[in-house]
């Protein structure tokens, strides 16, 4: 069986994203999760709000917001392997390269390698001009435990 045969379907990933996006945290934050072509994780703020700003006392996006977006992106990469299993971010290493400005922010994460209990992923944060403003590497703990809904993170 090839790797492509064992990967989740786009329908499974879309269902995972739909349920994850209904979480109180994602709704409050204003972020949206997606899995374009089942190849990567994208977490986007399509509207940067005043409470997202404040980096360096400017209109730049605050580092805490950037960190949270990276946590969502890296933390959801295990869904690309098995969206039915729970996972938890264990470590993030973030490099802030330039102030993140603009009204749209996008984090994209991909899997670097995956073992039986850990996954290593990398992510980039883009401003509304498509410039990379920050990078992140992370480690995620893979659980054998299934989501309570049986197929994806059903948050309320």
Steps between C-alpha positions, in 0.01 A plus 500: 500500500643837405512809722229661284269203572531553875458877506165641607261614230438867433145443627635375836734798526225745408274350768783526755556867408128576511468361852826661617385836362184475711703497821444793729869589487519513120177701476614747765843528342356550152726234346411232243667163445520324165692222326552609136537195275562293814867601482539760775327678784395862456382718787389844391375822648309655213439811708765617743317676782628766743543241776742305277730799471756650734833351405777739606234754594408535132226377268703180441341170602582410860747215552252316721252493212770373264593230752136390534458477123816290476371276781176442307683433173770270639257336741262403219761343270432151644158514331690465171599153623192395699223749580336252741786503754558761765828692510662771710771754425807424710744765381511807277810688392413832338720743309356847449666636186318829445195679638180339376280778366189522291139390524536131407728240659559141389698216658586195292633180657631176355626176649878451506493147641270274694568209733276281710451750783643833380472719195738779393359790299603837358292810438529845349298813574413726207378858492241626251776563243612136516825576684624253761514686830552213744593131497427220742609144562300280732465160655159341546414202721283245320245319711336165437185647653222588256305827506182488707291532181684204353634680197605856575534761772139575592531813711213695648 
